[in-house]
Amino acid sequence: MSLKITDDCTACDACVSSCPNQAISAGDVIYVIDAARCTECVGADDTPQCQLVCPADAIVAGLSESRDALLARYHSLHG
């Protein structure tokens, strides 16, 4: 499942550099995750790195996707 950032986001920027897929960017008020690039770190790490570094616990599960789908997306992004 791709992750999403809630309104609890403080726009601290901690999550941006932790994303191996460059899926996180600044929105109008809070940061946003591009679902087409989010793999929940499948293919790169064991757990979503953005969730580990978010001090506000503002990154939560979004759309449900299979691990195979997330891994395929990771490979399409990274070759």
DOTIMAR-924390 format. One line per 5 residues: number of its first residue (from 1); their letters; for each residue x, y, z of N, C-alpha, C, CB. Coordinates in nm, 2 decimals, m for minus. Atoms other than C-alpha are relative to their C-alpha. Glycine has a CB too. Example, Ala and Ser with C-alpha at 12.3 -4.5 7.8 and 13.67 -1.06 7.14 Angstrom:
# residues 2
1) AS) 0.09 m0.12 0.00 1.23 m0.45 0.78 0.09 0.12 0.00 m0.10 0.00 0.12  m0.09 m0.11 0.00 1.37 m0.11 0.71 m0.08 0.11 0.08 0.04 0.05 m0.14;
This chain:
# residues 79
1) MSLKI) 0.08 m0.12 0.00 0.00 0.00 0.00 0.09 0.12 0.00 m0.10 0.00 0.12  m0.08 m0.12 0.00 0.13 0.34 m0.07 m0.04 0.08 0.13 m0.03 0.09 m0.12  0.02 m0.08 m0.12 0.16 0.57 0.23 m0.06 0.13 m0.03 0.12 0.01 0.09  0.05 m0.14 0.02 0.00 0.91 0.29 0.03 0.07 0.13 m0.16 0.00 m0.02  m0.03 m0.09 m0.11 0.07 1.20 0.51 m0.12 0.07 0.05 0.11 0.11 m0.04;
6) TDDCT) 0.12 m0.06 m0.06 m0.20 1.33 0.75 0.03 0.15 0.03 m0.04 m0.07 0.12  0.00 m0.15 m0.03 m0.28 1.69 0.85 0.09 0.02 0.13 m0.14 0.05 0.03  m0.09 m0.02 m0.11 m0.06 1.62 1.16 0.14 0.04 m0.04 0.00 m0.13 0.09  m0.13 m0.04 0.06 0.24 1.69 0.94 0.04 0.14 0.05 0.01 m0.02 m0.15  m0.06 m0.13 m0.04 0.46 1.97 1.08 0.09 0.06 m0.11 0.07 m0.02 0.13;
11) ACDAC) m0.08 m0.04 0.11 0.64 2.01 0.75 0.15 0.02 0.04 m0.05 0.13 m0.06  m0.13 0.00 m0.06 0.97 1.94 0.93 0.11 m0.04 m0.10 0.01 m0.08 0.12  m0.09 0.04 0.11 1.13 1.79 0.61 0.08 m0.13 0.04 0.10 0.11 m0.02  m0.08 0.12 m0.04 1.27 1.48 0.80 m0.03 m0.12 m0.09 m0.04 m0.04 0.14  0.04 0.11 0.08 1.09 1.24 0.57 0.06 0.00 m0.14 m0.15 m0.02 m0.01;
16) VSSCP) m0.04 m0.01 0.15 1.21 1.37 0.23 0.13 m0.08 m0.03 0.02 0.15 m0.03  m0.13 0.06 0.03 1.57 1.25 0.24 0.00 m0.15 0.03 0.11 0.07 0.07  0.01 0.14 m0.04 1.47 0.91 0.39 m0.06 m0.09 m0.11 m0.07 m0.02 0.13  0.08 0.08 0.10 1.26 0.81 0.08 0.09 m0.04 m0.11 m0.11 0.08 m0.05  m0.09 0.05 0.11 1.46 0.59 m0.16 m0.06 0.02 m0.14 0.02 m0.15 0.02;
21) NQAIS) 0.07 m0.01 0.13 1.20 0.66 m0.44 m0.03 0.15 m0.03 m0.12 m0.08 0.00  0.02 m0.14 0.02 1.19 1.04 m0.41 m0.15 0.02 m0.02 0.07 0.05 m0.12  0.15 m0.01 0.01 0.81 1.01 m0.35 m0.06 0.11 0.08 m0.06 m0.14 0.04  0.05 m0.10 m0.09 0.78 1.28 m0.09 0.04 0.14 m0.04 0.05 m0.03 0.14  m0.03 m0.14 0.03 0.76 1.65 m0.17 m0.09 0.09 0.08 m0.02 0.02 m0.16;
26) AGDVI) 0.08 m0.10 m0.07 0.63 1.97 m0.02 m0.13 0.03 m0.08 0.09 0.13 0.01  0.13 m0.04 0.06 0.27 2.04 m0.08 m0.03 0.15 0.04 m0.12 m0.09 0.06  0.04 m0.14 m0.03 0.08 2.37 m0.02 0.03 0.03 0.15 m0.14 0.03 m0.04  m0.01 m0.02 m0.14 0.08 2.33 0.36 0.09 m0.11 0.06 m0.14 0.01 0.07  m0.07 0.11 m0.05 0.21 1.98 0.44 0.07 m0.08 m0.11 m0.10 m0.09 0.08;
31) YVIDA) m0.07 0.08 0.10 0.43 1.73 0.26 m0.10 m0.10 m0.05 0.12 m0.07 0.06  0.08 0.10 0.07 0.27 1.48 0.02 0.08 m0.11 m0.05 m0.09 0.07 m0.11  m0.06 0.12 0.05 0.35 1.13 m0.10 m0.06 m0.03 m0.14 m0.01 m0.12 0.09  0.05 0.04 0.13 0.32 1.05 m0.47 m0.02 m0.15 0.00 0.11 0.04 m0.11  0.03 0.14 m0.01 0.14 0.71 m0.47 0.06 m0.08 m0.11 m0.15 m0.02 0.00;
36) ARCTE) m0.06 0.07 0.12 0.29 0.63 m0.81 0.14 m0.03 0.02 m0.02 0.08 m0.13  m0.15 0.02 m0.03 0.64 0.64 m0.66 0.02 m0.07 0.14 0.07 0.13 0.00  m0.01 0.06 m0.14 0.57 0.50 m0.30 m0.01 m0.15 m0.01 m0.11 0.05 0.09  0.00 0.14 0.00 0.67 0.14 m0.25 0.00 m0.05 0.15 0.12 m0.06 m0.08  m0.02 0.03 m0.14 0.67 0.15 0.13 0.13 m0.05 0.03 m0.11 m0.10 0.05;
41) CVGAD) m0.14 0.04 m0.01 1.04 0.10 0.09 0.02 m0.15 m0.04 0.05 0.02 0.14  m0.02 0.14 0.05 0.98 m0.26 m0.04 0.10 0.01 m0.12 m0.14 m0.06 m0.05  m0.11 0.00 0.10 1.29 m0.34 m0.25 0.12 0.08 0.05 m0.05 0.06 m0.13  m0.12 m0.07 m0.05 1.51 m0.10 m0.05 0.02 m0.03 0.15 m0.03 0.15 m0.02  m0.01 0.02 m0.14 1.44 m0.16 0.32 m0.11 m0.09 0.05 0.00 0.14 0.08;
46) DTPQC) 0.10 0.09 m0.06 1.24 m0.38 0.56 m0.13 0.08 0.04 0.06 m0.07 0.11  0.11 m0.08 m0.05 1.02 m0.10 0.69 0.00 0.14 m0.07 0.00 0.02 0.15  0.01 m0.13 0.06 0.90 0.24 0.55 0.09 0.10 0.08 m0.14 0.05 0.00  m0.10 m0.09 m0.07 1.19 0.48 0.64 m0.06 0.13 0.04 0.11 0.02 m0.09  0.06 m0.13 m0.03 0.97 0.79 0.63 m0.07 m0.01 0.13 m0.09 0.04 m0.11;
51) QLVCP) 0.07 0.02 m0.12 0.76 0.65 0.91 0.09 0.00 0.12 m0.09 m0.13 0.00  m0.10 0.01 m0.11 1.07 0.58 1.12 0.05 0.14 0.04 0.11 m0.09 m0.04  m0.06 m0.13 m0.03 1.19 0.94 1.10 m0.10 0.11 0.03 0.09 0.04 m0.11  0.10 m0.10 m0.02 0.86 1.13 1.13 m0.03 0.02 0.14 m0.13 m0.04 m0.07  0.02 m0.03 m0.15 0.85 1.30 1.47 m0.15 0.02 0.04 0.08 0.12 0.04;
56) ADAIV) 0.15 m0.03 m0.03 0.47 1.37 1.44 m0.08 m0.12 m0.03 m0.05 0.11 m0.09  0.08 0.12 0.03 0.37 1.01 1.34 m0.11 0.04 m0.10 m0.06 m0.06 0.13  0.10 m0.04 0.09 0.19 1.17 1.05 0.00 m0.08 m0.13 0.03 0.15 m0.03  0.00 0.08 0.12 0.26 0.90 0.79 m0.07 m0.13 0.03 0.15 m0.02 m0.05  0.08 0.12 m0.02 0.00 0.63 0.77 m0.03 m0.08 m0.13 m0.14 0.05 0.06;
61) AGLSE) 0.04 0.08 0.12 m0.12 0.35 0.54 m0.10 0.07 m0.08 m0.05 m0.14 0.05  0.09 m0.06 0.10 m0.30 0.46 0.23 m0.07 m0.12 m0.07 0.07 0.09 m0.09  0.06 0.10 0.08 m0.42 0.24 m0.05 0.07 m0.14 0.02 0.01 0.04 m0.15  m0.06 0.13 m0.02 m0.37 m0.13 0.00 0.05 m0.06 m0.13 m0.11 m0.09 0.07  m0.06 0.06 0.12 m0.14 m0.30 m0.25 0.08 m0.12 0.05 0.09 0.10 m0.08;
66) SRDAL) m0.07 0.12 m0.04 0.03 m0.64 m0.25 0.15 0.03 0.00 m0.03 m0.11 m0.10  m0.14 m0.02 0.00 0.40 m0.67 m0.18 0.06 m0.02 m0.14 0.06 m0.11 0.10  m0.05 0.02 0.13 0.45 m0.80 m0.53 m0.02 0.12 m0.09 m0.07 m0.12 m0.07  0.03 m0.12 0.08 0.29 m0.49 m0.68 0.10 0.11 0.05 m0.14 0.05 0.03  m0.09 m0.10 m0.04 0.51 m0.27 m0.46 0.14 m0.02 m0.05 0.00 0.01 0.16;
71) LARYH) m0.13 0.04 0.05 0.82 m0.46 m0.56 0.02 0.03 m0.15 0.03 m0.15 0.03  0.00 m0.03 0.14 0.73 m0.43 m0.92 0.02 0.15 m0.03 m0.13 m0.06 m0.07  m0.01 m0.15 0.01 0.69 m0.05 m0.88 0.15 0.04 0.03 m0.10 0.07 0.09  m0.14 m0.04 m0.03 1.03 m0.03 m0.71 0.09 m0.03 m0.12 0.04 m0.08 0.13  m0.09 0.04 0.11 1.20 m0.22 m1.00 m0.03 0.09 m0.12 m0.03 m0.15 m0.03;
76) SLHG) 0.03 m0.09 0.12 1.02 0.00 m1.26 0.07 0.14 0.03 m0.15 0.02 m0.02  m0.06 m0.13 m0.03 1.16 0.31 m1.08 0.15 m0.01 0.00 m0.05 0.05 0.14  m0.14 0.01 m0.01 1.51 0.18 m1.03 0.07 m0.10 m0.10 0.03 m0.05 0.14  m0.06 0.09 0.10 1.56 m0.06 m1.32 0.04 m0.13 0.04 0.11 0.07 m0.06;
